[in-house]
């Protein structure tokens, strides 16, 4: 059975994108995990077509062949799997009262996806994670005016069952058991959490080749999420970030930045961050975002150093596919 996060952590992580697949195998110890194996293979054109609504695997035999070749030098048969963000729908829901049993949350999350996110989930697989609210956190969730106390935020993922089944079947056909499956943004968010907790409020952005996933984090908890499609390698990501921050501030004008807390740090990871960071450094200083009556400067994006989290003596990750495989291998 696939889970949003693993019951126990496999030592191997595999990522899938339209461009290629990657394997990262770890050695776990008392301190940082260390990379012991890193393999990557390109995916032939037309084998994968990423979508949240249509079949992704166009040629199962070809993809299975590539996966077997990827795993040929590894003895691991259980693994964590990272899928592209665009295969699923993501949302953060505030709860005043949350049913204690997981099976009782599923119909509520389906209803909220359909009525609040306008996503027809149908028979989609619902995966979620609960973030309990602690202490004196803001009690008015984004988009509401009730002032009712929020006891938990739920980060939820809906993925069409037929799409999830395709990836699971490829793994099983290759002789592998996927213990946990999730999307890149969620794996990366969890991977980088140890180094992005310095601020009361921050923004975490995952830039993929065809999408941008934005999280607003307050006091360590995700309180807002938005996924935007991008077109072309030179898509104006900063423009998308500005519009997303504006939307978030309109929903929650009393949030950290709107309450006079000053600039909110942006942690940006993923596709083209080296180019993106240079572009942002040029644009960040003179530009501001107006959010309601508040205006604040977009700070320079901070690209977290994953090498502080994992020993690289056995190899260093140099591609996005490799970073995704590393994030899901590390787990939480």
N, C-alpha and C positions, 0 to 999 in steps of 0.2 A: 504494500500500500504506500502511495506517495504522500509525503507530508510537506507542509510549508517549511518546516525546519526539522532536522533529523531527531529521531528518538535517541540514537547514539551516533557519534560522529564517525563517518567512514574516513579512511586515510586517503582516498582518491576522489578527485573531483573532475568531472568532464563537462565541457561547455559546447554548445551548438550555436553556430551562426550560419548565415547563408554563405559566408566566405570560407569557414573552416571549423574544425573541431580541435579541442585541446584537452590534454590530460595533465593534471598535476597530482603527484603522489607525495605524501608527507611522512615524515618521521615525527612522532609525538614524544615529548619528554617532559621533564619537570619545568622547563622554561619555555622558550619560544619553539613552536614547531619548525621543522626544517624541510626544505624541498629535497627530495631524493630522486625524483624522476619528473621530467618535463618533456612531453611529446606533443607535436602539433602536426596536423595534416590539413591540406586544403580540401574543400568540398567541391566536387565537379559542378559546373554551372547547371542549374535546373534541377538539382537533386532536392534542394530545400527552398521553399518559398514561404517566408514568415508571414503569418496572418493570425488574427484573433478569431476569424470566422470561417476560414477555408482550410482544407487539408494542407499541412505544412510539408509532409514528406511525400515528394513526388515519385521517388524511386527508392523503395525501402531496401531492396537488395544491394543497391550501390552504397547507400548510407551505412548499412550493416557491415559491408565489406570494409569501408573506411574505418569504422569504429573498431572492428577486430584488429585491423592493422595498427591502429593507434594504441591498443592495449596489448599488443603482442609481447612487449618486453616487461609487462607487469603481471604479477601473480594475484593482484587484487581483483576480486569479483563483485564486491559491494562498493557502491559509489554514490556520491551526491551529484546531482545534475543541475546545470544552469541553462535556462532557456532565455531567448531574447525577450525584452520587456513587451514587445508588441504582440506576443502570443496571448497575453492575458489582460484583464482589467484590474486596476488597483484603486483602492479607496481607503480613506481613514474615516471611521465613524465614531462619534462620541456617544457614550452611554451613561445615562443616569443610573440605571439598574441593568446589570448583565446577568443572564441566566448562568448558574454555576456549571451546568453540564454542557459540553461541547455540542452534543446532538441537538440541544434545544436552541442553540445560537444560529444554526444553519438556516432555518426558515426566516428568522429575523433579518439576517444578513442578506438573504435573497430579496426580501421585500425592500430593504433599504437600497440595494443596488438598483432595483427596478424603479423605485419611486423617487429617490434622491439623486442617483447618478444617471438615470434613464438608460440603463443597460439591461437588455433582455437576456437574462442569464440562462433561461431554459434549464437544461440538464447539466449545466456547467458544474465542475468540481469546485467547491468552495473551500478555500484554505485560509486560515486566519491566525493571528497572534494577538494576545491581549497585553496591553500596557496599563497597569493600574495607576491611577492618579494618587500621588502622595503629597501631603502637606498642603500649603496654601496656594495651590495652582489656580489660575484663572478659572472661574466657574461657568463662564458663558462660552460655549463652543462656537467655532466659526460658523457663520450663517444662521445663528439663532439669536433671539432676544429674550428668551424665557428667564435667563438667570439661574436656571436650575443647576444644582451641583452635578458635575461630571465625575463619575467614579472610575471610569476607564475609557481609554481609546483603543479601538480595535483596527488593526491594519489587516485588511482583507484582500484576497486575490481570488478572482473568478477566472477559470480557464475552461474552455469548452472541452467536454469529456472526450470527444472523438479526437481532438488535437493532442491532449495529454496522452491518450492511449497510443497514438502513433509513436511518440518518443519512447514510451515504456516498452512497446513491442520491439522496437529497434534494439534497445538495450538487452531485452530478454533473448532475442534472436542471436545476439552476439555473445550470449553466455554470461551476461552481467545482471546484477540485481540493483536497481535504483532505489536506495533507501529513502532518499529525499529529493524532491524536485521543486525548484522555485525559479523566479526570474532574476535577471542580472542585478536590477536595482536593489532588490531586497537582500540578496547575498552581499552586495557591496556595502549597503548601509550597515548590515550587521558586522561585516568584516572591519569597517573603519570606525565603528562606535567607540572603541577604546581611545581613539585620538581625536574625537570631535565632540568632546563634552565640556569644553572650556567655557562656553557662553550659555547664558540663560535661554537665549533664542538664537537659532542659526538655520541656514538653508543648506540642504544637501542636494546636489544636482548630479544625476547620471546622464552623460551625453553619449548616446549610442549612434551608430551610423545613420539611423533613420528615425530616431525619437529622442526626446528629452524627458526625463522623469524628475520631478521636483518634489522634495519633502520640506515642510516647515517643521522644525524640531523645537519644542519648548520644554525646558527643564528635563532634557533627555528623552522626551516622549514625542513621537510623531503625532501632530495635530492636524495636518493637512497634506494632501497628496494630489499631484496632477501629472498626467502623461500627455505629452504633445508630440504629434508627428512632425518630422522634419524632412525637408526635401533638399537634396544636394549636399555635397561635401562642405560648401561654404554657406550653409544656412545661417541666418542671423540669430545665433543662440542667445546673445545678450538681449536682443529685442524680445525673444520669447520669455526670457527670465524676467524682464521688466514687466511685461504684460501679466505674467503669472503672479509676481509679487503684488502688482496692483489689484488683481482679482482677490488674492488672499487678504490684503489689507481692507478691501471693501467688505469682505465677509467678516473680518475680525478687526475693526478699527482700534480696539483696546488691547491688541496684542503687544508683544514686547517692543517692537519698533515704533508702533503708534503711540506707545505710552511714554515716549521720550527717552528710550534706552539707547538711542543713537544708532550707528551703523550695525547692521546684522551681518556677521561673517558668512561667506558662501564657501562651502566645501564642494569642489567640483572634481569629478573623476570620470574616466572613461575615454571615449573616442576623441582623439585629436586634442587632448588637454594641453599639450605643449604649444600648439598653435593657438588654441583658444586663450590660454593664459596670456600670451603675448598681446593678442588683440585686446583683451580686457584691460591689461595694464595701460594701454593707450587710451581707452575709453572711460575708465572708471573714475579718474580724478575729477574731470570737469562735469560729469553727468550725475543727475539725481533722478530719483523716482518720486513722483508725487502720489501719495497715498492718502486720499481724503484731504485733511488739512495738514498732513505731515509730509515732509520731504526729507529724504536722507540719501547720502551718497552710497552708491554700490561699492563695496570694498573689493579689493583685488581678490580673485578666487584663490583659495588655498588648496593645493593638491596634496592630500595626505601622503606621507611616505610609508608605503606598505612594507618596506624593508625593515622598519622598526618593529614590525609585528611578526615577521617570519625570517628565519635564517636562510640565506641564499647560497650557502657554501656548495650545495648540490645543484645549483643552477639558478639563473635569474629570469624572471618573466619580462618579455619585451613586446608582447602583443596584447590587444584587448581580449582576445579569446583566452590567452594564458592567464590574464588577470581574473577573468570570470571563473576559470577552472580553479584557480588558487583560492578565490573567495569562498566558493562552495565547498572546497576541500577543508578549509579551516573551520567553516561552520560557525557556531556561536558558543 
